[in-house]
Amino acid sequence: MPMWFAYTLIVLLVITSVLLTLLILLHRGKGGGMSSMFGGGVTSSLAGSSVAEKNLDRYTVLVGIIWFACIVGLGLWLRLALPAAS
């Protein structure tokens, strides 16, 4: 397999890793933990789930699937590119 394929997957993996981290941090807490100590638990229980939250969930799942596919692709590329050790 060509080397540019691995570089493309690595760049895509870095971009999706940063995006996934940011998207997860944008999610509202579901109660408990540090956010409820500062009053975050009260506001999150009063508000219903909005369209923005549902879209955020969808984007997070989509980026997670792309991230996982990059990892599997890199693993397969390494398996095919490197000769068998044993």
GROMACS elastic network, one bead per residue, 0.5 to 0.9 nm:
[ bonds ]
;  ai    aj funct       b0    kb
    1     4     6  0.87205   500
    1     5     6  0.73410   500
    1     6     6  0.86204   500
    1    77     6  0.71887   500
    1    80     6  0.76054   500
    1    81     6  0.66315   500
    2     5     6  0.57056   500
    2     6     6  0.75054   500
    2    81     6  0.88884   500
    3     6     6  0.54527   500
    3     7     6  0.66187   500
    3     8     6  0.88079   500
    4     7     6  0.50228   500
    4     8     6  0.60325   500
    4     9     6  0.85636   500
    5     8     6  0.51440   500
    5     9     6  0.62545   500
    5    10     6  0.86763   500
    5    74     6  0.89264   500
    5    77     6  0.84521   500
    6     9     6  0.50982   500
    6    10     6  0.61525   500
    6    11     6  0.86799   500
    6    73     6  0.84604   500
    6    74     6  0.65466   500
    6    77     6  0.71069   500
    6    78     6  0.86053   500
    7    10     6  0.50529   500
    7    11     6  0.61984   500
    7    12     6  0.85139   500
    8    11     6  0.52438   500
    8    12     6  0.61073   500
    8    13     6  0.84594   500
    9    12     6  0.50207   500
    9    13     6  0.59019   500
    9    14     6  0.86076   500
    9    70     6  0.57531   500
    9    71     6  0.80996   500
    9    73     6  0.73935   500
    9    74     6  0.66851   500
   10    14     6  0.62434   500
   10    15     6  0.86676   500
   10    70     6  0.76250   500
   10    71     6  0.87088   500
   10    74     6  0.77586   500
   11    14     6  0.52149   500
   11    15     6  0.62595   500
   11    16     6  0.86162   500
   12    15     6  0.51333   500
   12    16     6  0.60294   500
   12    17     6  0.83892   500
   12    66     6  0.85755   500
   12    67     6  0.78377   500
   12    70     6  0.71577   500
   13    16     6  0.52233   500
   13    17     6  0.59506   500
   13    18     6  0.86726   500
   13    66     6  0.82593   500
   13    67     6  0.58755   500
   13    68     6  0.86528   500
   13    70     6  0.58721   500
   13    71     6  0.73095   500
   14    17     6  0.50764   500
   14    18     6  0.63597   500
   14    19     6  0.86487   500
   14    67     6  0.87372   500
   15    18     6  0.53715   500
   15    19     6  0.62016   500
   15    20     6  0.85421   500
   15    67     6  0.88619   500
   16    20     6  0.57897   500
   16    21     6  0.83972   500
   16    63     6  0.61770   500
   16    64     6  0.76318   500
   16    66     6  0.72618   500
   16    67     6  0.56686   500
   17    20     6  0.51361   500
   17    21     6  0.61972   500
   17    22     6  0.86772   500
   17    63     6  0.84715   500
   17    64     6  0.84764   500
   17    67     6  0.67982   500
   18    21     6  0.51834   500
   18    22     6  0.62734   500
   18    23     6  0.86328   500
   19    22     6  0.51236   500
   19    23     6  0.60170   500
   19    24     6  0.85115   500
   19    60     6  0.84687   500
   19    63     6  0.73474   500
   20    23     6  0.50921   500
   20    24     6  0.60589   500
   20    25     6  0.85164   500
   20    59     6  0.89514   500
   20    60     6  0.63894   500
   20    61     6  0.88768   500
   20    63     6  0.62500   500
   20    64     6  0.66012   500
   20    67     6  0.82311   500
   21    24     6  0.52828   500
   21    25     6  0.62324   500
   21    26     6  0.87492   500
   22    25     6  0.51184   500
   22    26     6  0.62834   500
   23    26     6  0.51022   500
   23    27     6  0.67708   500
   23    56     6  0.72008   500
   23    57     6  0.85338   500
   23    59     6  0.78246   500
   23    60     6  0.59624   500
   23    63     6  0.89019   500
   24    27     6  0.54596   500
   24    28     6  0.88344   500
   24    56     6  0.89075   500
   24    57     6  0.89333   500
   24    60     6  0.70334   500
   25    28     6  0.79713   500
   26    56     6  0.81728   500
   27    53     6  0.75958   500
   27    56     6  0.75505   500
   27    57     6  0.81330   500
   28    31     6  0.89132   500
   28    35     6  0.89691   500
   28    40     6  0.86811   500
   28    44     6  0.72271   500
   28    53     6  0.84667   500
   29    32     6  0.77976   500
   29    33     6  0.82838   500
   29    35     6  0.66885   500
   29    36     6  0.81949   500
   29    40     6  0.76269   500
   29    41     6  0.73948   500
   29    44     6  0.72328   500
   30    33     6  0.89430   500
   30    35     6  0.89642   500
   30    36     6  0.89549   500
   30    41     6  0.73177   500
   30    44     6  0.70347   500
   30    45     6  0.79617   500
   31    34     6  0.88353   500
   31    35     6  0.72654   500
   31    36     6  0.59610   500
   31    40     6  0.77460   500
   31    41     6  0.50056   500
   31    42     6  0.83052   500
   31    44     6  0.74313   500
   31    45     6  0.77792   500
   32    35     6  0.68741   500
   32    36     6  0.53830   500
   32    37     6  0.77947   500
   32    41     6  0.68858   500
   33    36     6  0.59833   500
   33    37     6  0.71037   500
   33    41     6  0.89040   500
   34    37     6  0.53629   500
   34    38     6  0.71209   500
   34    40     6  0.85074   500
   35    38     6  0.56604   500
   35    39     6  0.67490   500
   35    41     6  0.63206   500
   36    39     6  0.51541   500
   36    42     6  0.71260   500
   37    40     6  0.71250   500
   37    41     6  0.75627   500
   38    41     6  0.79064   500
   39    42     6  0.57138   500
   39    43     6  0.70668   500
   40    43     6  0.55488   500
   40    44     6  0.62368   500
   40    45     6  0.87756   500
   41    44     6  0.52654   500
   41    45     6  0.62780   500
   41    46     6  0.88301   500
   42    45     6  0.54866   500
   42    46     6  0.65488   500
   43    46     6  0.52669   500
   43    47     6  0.64508   500
   44    47     6  0.55480   500
   44    48     6  0.79074   500
   45    48     6  0.75205   500
   47    50     6  0.84007   500
   49    52     6  0.81448   500
   49    53     6  0.61790   500
   49    54     6  0.72068   500
   50    53     6  0.53138   500
   50    54     6  0.64646   500
   50    55     6  0.87456   500
   51    54     6  0.51002   500
   51    55     6  0.61429   500
   51    56     6  0.85015   500
   52    55     6  0.51153   500
   52    56     6  0.60596   500
   52    57     6  0.86092   500
   53    57     6  0.61723   500
   53    58     6  0.86466   500
   54    57     6  0.50297   500
   54    58     6  0.63045   500
   54    59     6  0.87205   500
   55    59     6  0.61292   500
   55    60     6  0.84687   500
   56    59     6  0.51380   500
   56    60     6  0.60622   500
   56    61     6  0.86221   500
   57    60     6  0.51130   500
   57    61     6  0.62357   500
   57    62     6  0.86120   500
   58    61     6  0.52075   500
   58    62     6  0.61188   500
   58    63     6  0.86153   500
   59    62     6  0.50327   500
   59    63     6  0.60572   500
   59    64     6  0.83688   500
   60    63     6  0.52749   500
   60    64     6  0.60132   500
   60    65     6  0.86264   500
   61    65     6  0.61549   500
   61    66     6  0.86793   500
   62    65     6  0.51730   500
   62    66     6  0.63391   500
   62    67     6  0.86051   500
   63    66     6  0.50711   500
   63    67     6  0.60299   500
   63    68     6  0.85720   500
   64    68     6  0.61123   500
   64    69     6  0.85458   500
   65    68     6  0.50938   500
   65    69     6  0.61139   500
   65    70     6  0.86268   500
   66    69     6  0.50376   500
   66    70     6  0.62148   500
   66    71     6  0.87697   500
   67    70     6  0.51889   500
   67    71     6  0.64822   500
   67    72     6  0.88548   500
   68    71     6  0.51674   500
   68    72     6  0.62855   500
   68    73     6  0.85312   500
   69    72     6  0.50943   500
   69    73     6  0.59284   500
   69    74     6  0.84982   500
   70    74     6  0.60630   500
   70    75     6  0.85148   500
   71    74     6  0.51695   500
   71    75     6  0.61753   500
   71    76     6  0.86672   500
   72    75     6  0.50582   500
   72    76     6  0.61930   500
   72    77     6  0.85296   500
   73    76     6  0.51623   500
   73    77     6  0.60307   500
   73    78     6  0.85692   500
   74    78     6  0.60842   500
   74    79     6  0.85050   500
   75    78     6  0.51965   500
   75    79     6  0.61881   500
   75    80     6  0.87166   500
   76    79     6  0.50040   500
   76    80     6  0.61936   500
   76    81     6  0.84181   500
   77    80     6  0.52090   500
   77    81     6  0.57871   500
   77    82     6  0.83497   500
   78    81     6  0.50553   500
   78    82     6  0.58039   500
   79    82     6  0.58050   500
   79    83     6  0.76437   500
   79    84     6  0.79409   500
   80    83     6  0.72905   500
   80    84     6  0.87752   500
   82    85     6  0.83907   500
   83    86     6  0.89879   500
